Amino acid sequence: MKPSALALLVVVVLGATPARAEPVRGRGFLTGLGIGLLTVGFAGSGLGVSGLISANDAAAKLRVFPTPPPEAESAAVRALITRSADNTSLAAVGFVMAGVGVLGGILCLALDSPPPVASVAFAPTPGGGAFVFSARF
């Protein structure tokens, strides 16, 4: 056996690592939490839009009444004012819930991503040894 072939054989035997299956790391608790927060965020945006539409509808109906309203219509005006205020509050809560839910969900999903894996190996080639670097993202 030639000395270069013997040296290559020694490098391959000493540098070789046994093949092993890497466990597949799935997503964890933060992924579930992130998906839940995204769901809450999208539901909050729907709640906010619904409240905004109802508040604008009540405000449009209020513009029909003269100022000050006649005594017979004052109960209806008070009900519309209350409805407008309640739906404006509902819209604000919905939009805050949407913002917190979507941002929190994206953050949880980003934090739970699997870490990048990198490996270095020496591989035999016909012309000698080769240095191999591989990474997975």
C-alpha positions in Angstrom: 0.0 0.0 0.0 1.4 3.4 -0.9 2.1 5.9 1.9 -0.4 8.4 0.5 -3.2 5.8 0.4 -2.4 4.7 3.9 -2.5 8.3 5.1 -5.9 8.8 3.3 -7.2 5.7 5.0 -6.1 6.8 8.4 -7.6 10.3 7.9 -10.9 8.7 6.7 -11.1 6.3 9.6 -10.1 8.8 12.3 -12.2 11.6 10.8 -15.3 9.6 10.1 -18.2 10.0 12.4 -20.8 7.3 12.7 -24.1 7.9 10.9 -26.8 8.7 13.3 -30.4 9.9 12.8 -31.1 13.3 14.2 -34.4 13.6 16.0 -36.8 15.9 14.2 -37.5 18.8 16.5 -41.1 19.8 16.1 -42.6 23.0 17.2 -43.3 23.4 20.9 -45.6 25.3 23.2 -44.8 28.7 21.8 -46.1 27.7 18.4 -49.5 26.7 19.9 -49.6 29.9 21.9 -48.6 31.9 18.8 -51.4 30.4 16.7 -53.9 31.1 19.5 -52.8 34.7 19.8 -53.1 35.1 16.0 -56.6 33.7 16.2 -57.4 36.2 19.0 -55.9 39.0 17.0 -58.0 38.2 13.9 -61.1 37.9 16.0 -60.3 41.2 17.6 -60.0 42.9 14.2 -63.4 41.6 13.3 -64.8 42.8 16.6 -63.2 46.2 16.0 -64.5 46.6 12.5 -68.0 45.5 13.6 -68.0 48.0 16.5 -66.8 50.8 14.2 -69.5 50.1 11.6 -72.3 50.0 14.4 -70.9 53.2 15.9 -70.9 55.0 12.6 -74.5 53.8 11.9 -75.7 55.2 15.2 -73.9 58.5 14.6 -75.5 58.7 11.1 -79.0 58.1 12.7 -78.2 60.8 15.3 -77.6 63.4 12.6 -81.2 63.0 11.4 -82.6 64.4 14.7 -82.7 68.2 15.2 -80.7 69.8 18.0 -82.1 69.9 20.6 -84.4 66.9 20.0 -88.1 67.2 20.6 -89.3 65.8 24.0 -91.0 62.8 22.3 -87.8 61.7 20.6 -85.3 62.3 23.4 -85.4 58.7 24.6 -84.5 57.5 21.1 -81.7 60.1 20.9 -80.3 59.0 24.3 -80.4 55.3 23.2 -78.5 56.2 20.0 -75.9 58.2 21.9 -75.4 55.2 24.3 -75.2 52.8 21.4 -72.7 55.0 19.6 -70.5 55.3 22.7 -70.7 51.6 23.5 -69.8 50.5 20.0 -66.9 53.0 19.9 -65.5 51.4 23.0 -66.1 48.0 21.6 -64.1 49.0 18.4 -61.3 50.3 20.5 -61.1 47.1 22.6 -61.2 45.0 19.4 -58.4 46.9 17.7 -56.2 46.8 20.7 -56.9 43.1 21.0 -56.1 42.7 17.3 -52.8 44.5 17.7 -51.6 42.6 20.8 -52.8 39.2 19.4 -51.1 39.6 16.0 -47.8 41.0 17.3 -47.7 38.4 20.2 -48.5 35.6 17.8 -45.8 36.5 15.3 -43.3 36.9 18.2 -44.2 33.5 19.6 -43.9 31.8 16.2 -40.5 33.5 15.6 -39.1 32.5 19.0 -40.1 28.9 18.6 -38.4 28.3 15.3 -35.8 25.5 15.4 -32.2 26.6 15.8 -30.0 26.4 12.7 -27.9 23.3 12.5 -24.4 23.3 11.1 -22.0 20.4 10.7 -18.4 20.1 9.6 -17.0 16.8 8.1 -13.9 15.5 6.3 -14.9 13.5 3.3 -12.6 11.3 1.1 -12.3 12.2 -2.5 -10.3 10.6 -5.4 -7.7 13.4 -5.2 -7.4 13.4 -1.4 -9.5 14.7 1.4 -12.1 17.4 1.3 -13.5 19.7 3.9 -17.3 19.8 3.9 -19.4 22.4 5.7 -23.2 22.1 5.6 -25.9 24.1 7.3 -29.6 23.8 7.7 -31.9 26.8 8.4 
